């Protein structure tokens, strides 16, 4: 009977194949799939805010938010889309010599921009749909406070939080490749993503939605008043840049280094060196 799961040592080869496939996409494909991924993650962000904004207990609110947010990555993985944070794993085929640095950077830049546009589109649609009116505008106030808090994070805090976030996100993506049925993919995606959301770690694509939503929400006087923030404390363009730069850099480190390079070293680089040493010893023994 065929195994229902890939073994850990087989996932590195799966990642290499997947990364090569991403590098082989046309620019138009990368743009469209990037737009979809940004939209998927934004939907998860919007839904997580809806279910948690009225909960008084912070721990329960984070658990509820974490329970709903993973829908975004589930759609990315199972429906197919290009997500910048997951694509940090393209480092694996790069170091294996299967794709070039140009392939990686082209994909990252195009997908990042497309993710941003897709996230902003959903933020605009959610804002226009009246979702932020929930609880007499309280949700709109929460959206502003969340965005403003993210925009005021210190560089080091945002960077470290970004590392932890994409460490978990890329483990979810890496693990999902092992599963050969929908239920298993849902399970391996849900738990790591729930953990990152519950801990409040920073995800650059999710933040593209949250920060844009905050900018839109503060334009409504009811939401602005509900936030309880002074105008000069609310999210602005500088806050978006202040957040996305360190979070994006942290996401790259967490995904590319702590997951991609770590597993490549374990299953490709280190075994190869050991085999080479063993072969050398056998040659010397024979001589």
N, C-alpha and C positions, 0 to 999 in steps of 0.2 A: 504494500500500500504506500502511495506517495506521501511523504511528510507534508503536514499542513503548515509547517513553519520552516523558514530558512534558518540554518544554524548561524551563530554569531560570526564565525569565520567566513561565511558565505555572503554576509551583508556588505562587506567591503567591495566585493566584485559587483554586487547589485548597485552600490553607490557609484562605482566607476561607470557602469553601463548607463545608469540614469543621468549622470552628469554629462556623458558624451551625447546623450539624446537631447539634453537641454542646449548644449553648444551647437547642435545641428539644426535647431529651430531657426526659421527665417526671422528677420526683424519684425515683420508684421505679426507673425505668430507670437513672438515674445511680447509685443505690445498688447495684443488682445488678451493673452493669457495673464499678463501682468495686471491689466485692468480688472479682470475677473478676480484675481487673488486679492487685490486691494479691496474690492467690493465684498468678498466673502469675509475677510477679517473684520471689516467695518461692521457688517451685519452682526457678527458675533459680539463686537464691542457695544453696539447699540442695544442688543438684547440683554447683555450682562448688566448694563446700567439700569434698564427697565426693571429687572427682577430684584435688584439689590438696593435701589435708591431709598426705599421707604423702610428699610430694616434698621432698627435702632442698634442692635448688637453688631459691632464691627466684625467679629469673627464669623457670625452667621451670614452677614452681608457678603463677605469675601467668599465664603463657601458657595453661596448661591451664584455669585458672579462667575466663580470658577467652574461651576457645574454647567453653565450655559455657553460661556465664551468658546470652548473647544469646537463648536459647530463650524467656526470659520476654517480651522485647519482641516477638519474632516472633509469639508467641501473641496478644499485645495487638493488634498491627497487623492480623494476618491472620484471627484468629477474632473480633475485635471486643471491645473493653473500654475502660474509661475510666481512664487513668493520669494522675495529677496532673502529673507532670513533662512528659509530652507535651502535656498540656492548657495548659501555659504558652504555647503557640502561639496560644491564643485571643486573645492580644493583637492579632493581625493583623486579624481581623474587627472587633475593638473600635475600633482606631484608624481603620479604614475606615468606621466609622459603621454597620456592619451589625448589631451587637449592643450591648447596654448594659453598663456596669460592673457593674450588678446581676446580669446574666446570668453574667458571668465569675466574680464572687465567689461566687455561689451554687454554680456548678459546682465551683469550686476547693475550697470548704469541704466540700461533700457528698462529692466524690470523694476528697479527702484522708482524711477520716474512714473512708470505706468501704475505701480502700486499706489503711489501718492495720488495720482489723478483718480483712480478707482475709489480710493478711500474718501477723497473730497466729494466725489459725486454722491456717494451714499450719505455722507454727512449733510449735504445740501438737501437731499430728498427726505431724510429723516426729519430735518429741521422744518421743511415745508409741509410735511405730513401732519405736523402737530403733536408728534410723540412727546416732545419736551413739555407739553402742557399738562402732562400727568401730575396728579396731586397739586392742582392749582398752580402749576409752574414750578413746583419744587424740583422736579427732575431737571428742568432747564438750569436751575440754580446749581444743582449738583454737577451738571456737565461743565459749567463755568469753573467751579471750584476744583474739579479734577484736572482740567486743562491748565489752570493757573498754577496748581501745585506742581504739575509736571514741568511747566515752563520755568519754574524757579529753582529746580534742583541744581545743586552744585555739580560741577563737571565730574568730579571723582565719584560722587554718589550715582549719577546717571550712568557713568561708564561701567561701574561694578554691577549695577542692577541690570544693565544691558547684557553683560557677560553671563550672568546667572540665567537670565531669561532665555537667551538663545542656546545655552547649554541644554536646557530642558526641551525647548522646541525642536532642536535638531536631534535629540535623543528620541523624541516622538516620531519624527520623520524617518529616522534611521530604523527604529523598531517597527514602524508600520510596513516597511519593505519586507519584513520577515513574514508578515501575515498574508495568507492566501484567501481569506474570507472576510466579509464586511464586518462581522461581529468582532473578530480579533483586531482588525484595524481600528475600529471605534475604541476598543478597550485600551490599546497601547497609546493611542493619541490622547484620549480623555484624561488619563491620570497625570502625565507630566504637564499638560497644559493647565489643568486644574491647579496643580501645585504652583506654577509660576504666577497665575492670576491671584491665587489666595495669598501669596507672599508679596504681591504688588511689584513684581519685577517689570522692567521696561522693555517693550517690544516696539521697534521703530515703526513698523507698518500699522500696528494697532494705534500707536500715538499719532500717526498721520490722521486717523479718524478723530481721536479724542481731542486733539489740539484744534483741528479745523472746526469740529462741533462746538468747541468752547468759543472760538472767534465768532461763529454765527449766533450762538445763543446770547452772547453779551450785547448783541444789537437789539434784543428785545428787552424793554425796560422792566417787564414783569420778572423775567428770568434773572436779570442783573440784580434787581432788588432781592430776589429770593436767595441769591448767592451769598449775600451779606458782606461782599467784598467792596472795598473802595475802588473806583475806576482805575486808579494807577496800579492796583494790585492784580488786575485781571489780565488774562492771557493776551499777548499781542504777537506781532510778527517776530520780534526779537526773542520772545519766549519759545517760539517754535524752533528757531535756529539753535537756541541755547539747549534745547532738549535733544533734537534729532542728531546733532553732530556727535556728542558723546555716546548716546544710546546706539546709534548705528555702528560706531567703532567697537563698542562693547559687544554688540550682537555678532560682529564679524569674528572677534576673538572667541566668544563662547561657542559659536557653531563651527567655524573653520579649524580652530586650534584644539579646543577641548573635546570636540567630538570627531571631526573629520581626520585631522592629523594624528590624534591619539589612536584611533582604531586602525589607521593605515600603518602606523608604526608597529602596532601589535601583530597585525595579521599579514602584512606585506614586507615591511622593511626589516624588522628584527628576525623573523624566521629565515629570510633570505641570507642574512649575515651568518646565522647559526649553521645553516646548511653548508654555506661556503667554508666555514671553519672546520666543520666535520669532514667535508670532502678533502680539505687540505691535510688534515691529520691522517686520513685513510691513505692518501698518496704517500705521505712520509713513512707510514708503517709498512707499506708494501715495498718501499725502496730500502 
